[in-house]
Amino acid sequence: MRDEVRTFVIEQLEDMNYDVEEIDDTTTLGPSGVDLESLALADLAVRVEDRYGVKFADDESEKLALMTVGEFTTMVAARVAGSTSDNR
């Protein structure tokens, strides 16, 4: 699941016109990494929410900006797994 989420995130960043050539799991989403600004980060979060049915609280945006791509994809995959097991 994590690899699927990671692929989706990279595809979305590319769709949002970010250079994804140098992105790896240690690249931060915010400054000094992908450099997503708050609106772009919100856009990515909405795309992930729509695709995987997970939700991000409004107060999580600052936390997301400090995460690496690897941390973000792991968190999303864990939330997806948690919501799947809750629905059984």
C-alpha positions as CSV (number, residue, x, y, z in Angstrom):
1,M,0.0,0.0,0.0
2,R,2.8,2.4,0.9
3,D,4.4,2.0,-2.6
4,E,1.0,2.7,-4.2
5,V,0.5,5.8,-2.1
6,R,4.1,7.0,-2.9
7,T,3.5,6.6,-6.6
8,F,0.2,8.5,-6.4
9,V,1.8,11.3,-4.5
10,I,4.7,11.6,-7.0
11,E,2.2,11.6,-9.9
12,Q,0.2,14.3,-8.3
13,L,3.2,16.5,-7.6
14,E,4.2,16.1,-11.2
15,D,0.6,17.0,-12.3
16,M,0.9,20.1,-10.1
17,N,4.1,21.1,-12.2
18,Y,6.7,20.2,-9.5
19,D,10.0,18.7,-10.6
20,V,9.9,15.2,-9.3
21,E,13.3,14.0,-10.7
22,E,15.2,14.5,-7.5
23,I,12.4,13.5,-5.1
24,D,13.0,10.5,-2.8
25,D,11.7,9.4,0.6
26,T,14.0,11.9,2.5
27,T,12.8,14.9,0.5
28,T,10.6,17.2,2.7
29,L,7.3,18.4,1.4
30,G,7.8,22.0,2.5
31,P,10.8,24.4,2.3
32,S,14.2,23.0,1.4
33,G,12.5,20.0,-0.3
34,V,9.6,19.9,-2.8
35,D,8.8,23.5,-1.5
36,L,5.1,23.1,-1.4
37,E,3.4,26.3,-0.3
38,S,0.3,26.1,1.9
39,L,-2.2,26.1,-1.0
40,A,-0.2,23.5,-2.9
41,L,0.0,21.4,0.2
42,A,-3.8,21.7,0.7
43,D,-4.3,20.7,-2.9
44,L,-2.1,17.6,-2.4
45,A,-4.0,16.7,0.8
46,V,-7.3,17.0,-1.0
47,R,-6.1,14.8,-3.9
48,V,-5.0,12.2,-1.4
49,E,-8.2,12.5,0.6
50,D,-10.3,12.0,-2.6
51,R,-8.2,9.0,-3.8
52,Y,-7.9,7.1,-0.5
53,G,-10.8,8.4,1.6
54,V,-8.5,9.6,4.5
55,K,-9.0,13.0,6.1
56,F,-6.5,15.5,7.3
57,A,-7.4,18.0,10.1
58,D,-7.0,21.7,9.3
59,D,-4.4,22.0,12.0
60,E,-2.2,19.3,10.4
61,S,-1.0,21.5,7.5
62,E,2.1,22.8,9.3
63,K,3.0,19.3,10.4
64,L,2.6,18.0,6.8
65,A,4.9,20.7,5.5
66,L,7.7,19.4,7.8
67,M,7.2,15.7,6.8
68,T,9.4,13.9,4.2
69,V,7.8,12.2,1.3
70,G,8.5,8.9,3.0
71,E,6.9,10.0,6.3
72,F,3.8,11.4,4.5
73,T,3.3,8.2,2.4
74,T,3.7,6.0,5.4
75,M,1.2,8.0,7.4
76,V,-1.3,7.9,4.5
77,A,-0.9,4.2,4.1
78,A,-1.4,3.6,7.8
79,R,-4.5,5.7,7.8
80,V,-5.9,3.8,4.8
81,A,-5.1,0.5,6.5
82,G,-6.8,1.7,9.7
83,S,-9.9,2.9,7.9
84,T,-10.1,-0.4,6.0
85,S,-9.9,-2.5,9.2
86,D,-12.5,-0.2,10.8
87,N,-14.9,-0.9,8.0
88,R,-14.8,-4.7,8.4
